[in-house]
Amino acid sequence: MFTIGDFAQYGRVSARMLRHYDAIGLLRPARTDPVSGYRFYEAAQLARLNRIIALKDLGFSLQQVGAILAEEVSVPELRGMLRLRQAELEAARTAADARLAQVEARLRTIESEGRMSADDVVVKRTGTVLLAELSGTAASYGPEDIGPVITPLYAELCRLLETAGVTPAGPGLAYYEDVPEPSGGSRRPAEGSDGKDAIVVHAGMVITEEALAKAGATVGDASGRPGTPAATGLGFDVVTLPGLDGAATVVHRGPMSRILPTAQNLAHWIDANGYRSAGYARELYLECPPDQEKWVTEIQEPVVRA
């Protein structure tokens, strides 16, 4: 089973939204702890969540979504509804591109239910790397919020590295973390991570200490504080990112806007093989040609035994 925070990550929705769906009877947790009140979900419930989001994106109210799901709408019927909505969005295509990509991702996930390809999931250790990075804050962990933040970060990072004469020594690596809570005051952590949907996005490129020194970077004591970004004086930060003791990894092919089926396939594997998530997945960009359909990305999800 997954906590509400982990389930929200796999569904690319907020914990607040899941609590609302529970309150109105649209998606009940598989189990609720009688003492803490914390909610727990099963991987099989992702199927219902996918349908809820797809129908909501089609313009149906949550009350209408509940009625439709009660009639067990079929995949072909969902496809027909999606095509109608797609036609409506064509008139405002530029503004709707990000949202349209998410609707398509939900549809692909729904269509693959029960016949997902047997992606090769490998649990392994990952090595410590030195990264040049820029960071920003996204409104949520959803691809529609990550994309507009991480894309310009990488464009600016590549520009800064080229200006400084620092040649990347390996592929890009993105990692994520919750927005730090304000200092002072203690309170019981909210159900579902820290109660906030916003996350910090770190866009990094693998580099070497030699390249930094040659560029005249003033890194200071960053190498002694793993995981803590330090300014270089060149417009970007540098961080020694510790490796993962255990990472469930899988290769995603295609644009990151369509990461949902791969991420949920990985969630099913983790649940079925006695693991649980131990944090946000990292993204190692192995191949990133101009045509995003040819992108190859390794998803690295930190896991521990359940």
C-alpha positions in Angstrom: 0.0 0.0 0.0 1.0 3.6 -0.5 0.7 6.6 1.8 -1.4 9.4 0.4 1.8 11.4 -0.5 3.3 8.5 -2.5 0.0 7.7 -4.2 -0.4 11.4 -5.1 3.1 11.3 -6.7 2.3 8.3 -8.9 -1.0 9.8 -9.9 0.6 13.2 -10.5 -2.1 14.9 -8.4 -2.0 16.7 -5.0 -2.7 15.1 -1.7 -5.3 17.8 -1.1 -7.1 16.7 -4.2 -7.1 13.1 -3.0 -8.6 14.1 0.4 -11.3 16.0 -1.5 -12.1 13.0 -3.6 -12.4 10.9 -0.5 -14.7 13.4 1.2 -17.1 13.4 -1.7 -17.0 9.6 -2.1 -15.3 9.7 -5.6 -12.1 7.8 -4.6 -12.0 6.2 -1.2 -8.7 5.1 0.3 -8.2 1.3 0.6 -7.5 1.8 4.3 -7.7 4.6 6.8 -5.7 4.3 10.0 -8.2 4.4 12.9 -5.7 6.2 15.2 -3.9 8.7 13.0 -6.6 9.1 10.3 -3.9 8.7 7.7 -5.1 7.3 4.3 -3.5 4.4 2.4 -4.1 3.4 -1.2 -3.4 0.4 -3.5 -1.7 0.5 -6.9 -4.9 -0.9 -8.4 -6.7 2.4 -7.5 -4.6 4.3 -10.0 -7.0 3.0 -12.7 -9.9 4.8 -11.2 -7.8 8.0 -10.5 -6.8 8.0 -14.2 -10.5 8.0 -15.3 -11.4 10.7 -12.8 -8.7 13.1 -14.1 -9.4 12.3 -17.8 -13.1 13.0 -17.3 -12.5 16.1 -15.3 -10.2 17.4 -18.0 -12.9 16.8 -20.5 -15.0 19.4 -18.7 -17.3 17.2 -16.6 -18.1 18.2 -13.0 -17.1 15.9 -10.2 -20.7 15.0 -9.7 -21.0 14.0 -13.4 -17.7 12.1 -13.2 -19.1 10.0 -10.3 -22.2 9.2 -12.2 -20.2 8.2 -15.3 -17.9 6.0 -13.4 -20.9 4.3 -11.7 -21.9 3.2 -15.2 -18.4 1.8 -15.8 -17.6 3.8 -18.9 -15.5 1.9 -21.4 -12.1 2.8 -22.8 -13.6 3.3 -26.3 -16.2 5.7 -24.9 -13.5 7.6 -23.0 -11.5 7.8 -26.3 -14.6 9.3 -28.0 -15.0 11.9 -25.3 -11.4 12.8 -25.4 -11.5 13.3 -29.2 -14.4 15.7 -28.9 -12.5 17.7 -26.3 -9.4 17.7 -28.4 -11.4 19.2 -31.3 -12.5 22.0 -29.0 -9.0 22.7 -27.9 -7.6 23.1 -31.4 -8.8 26.7 -31.6 -6.7 27.6 -28.6 -3.9 25.2 -29.4 -0.9 27.3 -28.3 -2.3 28.0 -24.9 -3.7 24.5 -24.4 -0.6 22.5 -25.4 0.6 21.7 -21.9 -2.8 20.6 -20.8 -3.5 18.6 -23.9 -0.3 16.7 -23.4 -1.5 15.6 -20.0 -4.9 14.5 -21.3 -3.1 12.4 -23.9 -0.9 10.9 -21.2 -3.9 9.9 -19.1 -5.5 8.3 -22.1 -2.3 6.3 -22.9 -2.2 5.1 -19.3 -5.9 4.1 -19.4 -5.5 2.3 -22.7 -2.5 0.3 -21.4 -4.2 -0.9 -18.2 -4.1 -4.7 -18.0 -1.7 -5.0 -20.9 1.3 -2.8 -19.9 4.5 -3.8 -21.5 6.9 -5.7 -19.3 9.4 -2.8 -18.8 12.7 -3.9 -17.4 12.9 -2.6 -13.9 16.3 -2.9 -12.3 17.1 -2.2 -8.6 20.6 -0.9 -8.3 22.9 1.5 -6.5 23.7 4.8 -8.2 27.0 6.6 -7.9 27.7 10.0 -6.3 28.0 12.7 -9.0 29.2 16.3 -9.1 26.6 18.5 -10.8 26.4 22.1 -12.1 22.8 23.1 -11.4 20.1 25.7 -11.4 16.9 25.3 -9.4 13.4 26.7 -9.4 10.0 26.0 -7.8 7.2 24.2 -9.5 3.5 24.4 -8.4 3.3 20.6 -8.3 5.0 17.4 -9.3 2.8 17.1 -12.3 4.4 17.2 -15.8 2.3 20.2 -16.7 4.0 22.2 -13.9 7.5 20.6 -14.1 7.9 21.2 -17.8 7.6 25.1 -17.8 10.1 25.3 -15.0 12.7 22.7 -15.9 12.9 23.5 -19.6 14.2 27.1 -19.2 16.4 26.1 -16.4 18.3 23.7 -18.6 18.5 26.2 -21.5 20.0 28.8 -19.1 22.3 26.2 -17.5 23.7 25.1 -20.9 24.3 28.8 -21.8 26.1 29.5 -18.6 28.3 26.4 -18.9 29.2 27.3 -22.5 30.1 30.8 -21.4 32.2 29.6 -18.6 34.0 27.0 -20.8 32.8 24.1 -18.7 32.1 21.0 -20.8 29.6 18.6 -19.2 31.2 15.2 -18.4 28.0 13.3 -18.5 24.2 13.5 -19.1 21.7 15.8 -17.4 20.3 14.7 -14.1 17.2 16.3 -12.5 16.1 15.7 -8.9 13.3 17.0 -6.8 12.6 17.8 -3.2 9.8 19.4 -1.1 9.9 23.1 -0.5 11.6 23.6 2.9 9.2 24.6 5.7 9.7 28.0 7.3 12.1 27.9 10.3 10.6 28.2 13.7 7.6 26.6 15.3 6.9 22.9 15.3 3.7 21.2 14.3 2.6 17.7 13.4 3.4 17.0 9.8 0.3 17.1 7.5 -0.8 13.9 5.8 0.8 13.6 2.4 4.4 14.8 2.6 4.5 18.3 4.2 1.1 19.4 3.1 2.4 21.5 0.3 2.1 20.7 -3.4 5.0 23.0 -4.6 8.4 21.3 -5.0 11.9 22.4 -5.7 13.2 21.4 -9.2 17.0 20.9 -9.6 18.2 20.9 -13.2 21.8 19.5 -13.2 24.6 18.5 -15.6 27.4 16.1 -14.6 30.8 18.0 -14.5 34.3 17.5 -13.1 36.2 19.4 -10.5 39.0 19.9 -13.0 36.6 21.6 -15.4 35.4 23.9 -12.6 38.9 24.8 -11.5 39.9 25.6 -15.1 36.9 27.9 -15.4 38.0 29.7 -12.2 35.0 28.7 -10.1 35.0 29.6 -6.5 33.1 26.6 -5.0 34.3 26.8 -1.4 33.5 23.9 0.8 30.7 22.3 -1.3 32.6 19.0 -1.7 32.5 18.6 2.1 28.7 19.1 2.3 27.1 16.5 0.0 23.7 17.5 -1.3 24.1 21.1 -0.4 24.4 23.4 -3.5 27.1 26.0 -3.4 27.6 29.1 -5.6 30.4 29.1 -8.1 30.6 32.8 -9.1 29.7 31.7 -12.7 25.9 32.1 -12.4 25.2 28.4 -11.5 25.6 26.3 -8.4 27.5 23.1 -7.9 26.4 20.2 -5.7 27.9 16.8 -4.8 24.8 14.7 -5.2 25.0 11.4 -3.1 24.2 8.2 -4.8 21.2 6.1 -4.0 21.7 2.9 -2.0 18.7 1.4 -3.7 17.0 2.7 -6.8 14.2 1.0 -8.9 15.1 2.1 -12.4 13.3 1.9 -15.7 13.9 3.5 -19.1 11.3 5.9 -20.5 11.3 6.6 -24.2 9.7 9.8 -25.6 9.0 13.3 -24.2 8.7 13.8 -20.5 5.2 15.1 -20.9 4.2 11.4 -21.4 6.0 10.1 -18.3 2.8 9.1 -16.6 2.4 5.5 -18.0 6.1 4.7 -17.3 5.9 6.1 -13.7 2.7 4.2 -12.9 4.1 1.0 -14.4 7.1 1.5 -12.1 4.6 2.0 -9.2 2.9 -1.3 -9.9 6.3 -3.1 -10.0 7.4 -1.5 -6.7 4.1 -2.5 -5.0 4.2 -6.0 -6.4 7.8 -6.7 -5.4 7.8 -5.8 -1.8 9.3 -2.3 -2.0 8.1 1.2 -1.1 9.2 4.6 -2.4 11.7 6.5 -0.4 11.5 9.9 -2.1 11.1 11.6 -5.4 12.4 9.9 -8.5 15.5 11.3 -10.3 15.6 11.6 -14.1 18.8 10.8 -15.9 18.6 12.1 -19.5 20.6 9.6 -21.5 19.7 10.9 -25.0 18.1 14.2 -25.7 18.1 14.9 -29.5 16.0 17.8 -30.9 13.1 15.4 -31.6 11.7 14.6 -28.2 10.1 11.4 -29.5 13.6 10.0 -29.5 14.5 11.0 -25.9 15.8 8.2 -23.7 15.5 8.9 -19.9 16.3 6.6 -17.0 13.9 7.0 -14.1 15.6 6.4 -10.8 13.2 6.0 -7.9 14.7 5.5 -4.4 13.2 2.5 -2.7 13.5 0.5 0.5 12.0 -2.9 1.5 8.4 -2.5 2.7 
